[in-house]
Amino acid sequence: MEAGLEGRNGEESRPVMKDGRTIAMRDRINIKTIAEKAGVSVATVSRVINQNGRFSAETEAMVRRVMEEMDYHPNTIAKSLRENHSRIIGVIVPDIMNAHFAGLVLEIEKNLFRHAYSTVICNTNESDALERKHIDTLLSQRVSGIVFISGKRHYSLDDVTVVYVDRRPDNYEIDDDCVVIESDNESGGYLAARCLIDKGCRNITMLYANNTDHNQKMRIAGYERALREQALAARTICVDTITAVAAAEKIREYIRAGSRPDGLVCTTDILAIGAMIGLRELGIRVPQEVRITGYDDSMLAALYNPTITSVRQSIEDMAQKTVDSLLERIDGGGKERAHHVLPVHLVERETTK
């Protein structure tokens, strides 16, 4: 047996095989080894790993290729102990099954990964109690920050970096150091209603969810503004949960009670799909008899039959702004209150044509 290869209890240590090569004593591979193999400095490898500082795309590709070839993984545990945080970001999401939230979480995760941060996704099912438990768990793991999509405001989080995205938090108006990234929901509600008005609809009803988040309120406000401009009556239908089943049931009840809209503005694509299911069961055709708009422009809007006219929020821009704001604060470069309102636009499809 060769010297240095004897393991515990006299057993022979097996060398690590990688791509046809033998890497003996894998634990000796470190950042200096990677630098020598890639032909760059140790500082350059460190900048690539931490995504901090200047380096070219070609240099990053070379360093990462060498890391992969040598099966090298940075010791993030040791690093987190040195920096007193874990390089983990918690993401609090109210409903991971919602296509809009799922897409936003995915984009946030991808952006964080590029900066060498891992993501812990916490689904709350719109439960305050479950959200509180998730927060306690994240804090016990010494996360570097938390991204909230829930719209709640937790004042016990002074020691961790927080960014609110998509939903404006509670008590936003009196919070002096809040970071919020949201879409122009009032404009979105207006664009959706205006589309139906321009198509000739005059009996337009809004279908919205029974919750108190700011998004729903602003979309309703935009819808009402568009109808006021044309001296049209605003009518609303409220569902308890954002599900297609709930929306279909409410639409059936509404029409069987004697109401007959020629246009429906729905505050999510899921509600729009539910509305169409309910109308179809009553033999009412879309868009021939009732035109419909959704909101979010999720992948469901383009896949459903008929395809759904929907207000598009750019989850890519929202995620990018979220991660940039979060990391700026983690690095100590941002402490002031910040409020970013991102533009929206209407994507017209079959439900309004």
C-alpha positions, 0 to 999 in steps of 0.5 A: 500500500502506498504511503498516504493512502491508508484510511481509517481502520487500515482500509485503503482510501479510494482515489476519486475518479472524474472524467477518466482522471484520478484525483488523489486526496480530493481535499487538497484541491483548493482555490489555489489549485483552480487558479493554477490550472486556469492560469489566473490569480487566486484573487480572480478565482475568488471574484468569480466564485463570489460574483464580486469585482471585475472579470471577463465572461471568458475568464469566468467560463474558464474558471468554472470549467476548471472547477467542474473538471476538478469537481471543486465546490467552495466551502460555503459553510466556512465562508458563512462562519467568517461572514456571519451569515449563510449565503442563503436567501429565504423566499416567502411565497403565498401560493407556489401553485399559482403560475405567476408566483411560481414564475417569479420565484424561479426567476429570483432563484436563478438570479441569486444563484448567479451571485452564489446564493442558495434559496429556501422557498417557503410556501405559506398557503396564505396562512399568517401562522405558517408564515411566522413559523417559516420566518422563525426557521429561516432566522435560526438558519442565519439567512442573509436575507428574506424576500417577501411576496406575501404582503405582510410586514414583520417588525421583528426582522430588524436584524435581517435584510428584507425586500418586498416584491409584487405585493406591497406590505402592510403599514407601508405608508408609515414604514421609513426604510421599506424596499418594495418592488411592484407593478403598476397595478392601477394602470393594469386594471385600467388597461384591461377595462379600457380594452373591453370598452374599446371592443364595445362592451358596456356591461362590464363586471370585475371578478376579484379575490376576497383579500386585502392585498394592495394589488387587488385594490389597485386593479379595482381602482384602475377598472373603476377609473376606466368606467367612470370616464365612460359614465358606465356602472362598475360592478364586482364579483368577489371570490373567497379564494383564487381558484378556477373552481371558486370563480366558475361557481361565482359566475354561475351564481351571478348569471343565474341571479339575472345579471348578464355582463358582456365583459369580465375583467379578472384580477388573475389569469386563474380567475379568468379561466374559472370564469370561462369554465362557468360560462361554458357550462351555461352555454355562453360563448367567449368572446362572442357573447362575453369578452374576458381579460385576465392578469399576470400573462402567465403561461396559462394565458397563452395555453388555454383555449381560447387564449386569454387577453391578459395584463403582462407584468415582467417577472424577469424585471421584477426578479432582477430588481428584487435581487439587485436591491437585496444584495445592495443592502446585504453589502451595505450599499443601501439603507434608504426607503425605496419604491420601484413601480414597474410598467405593465402592458396588455397582451391581446388574445382570443378572449377579446377578439 
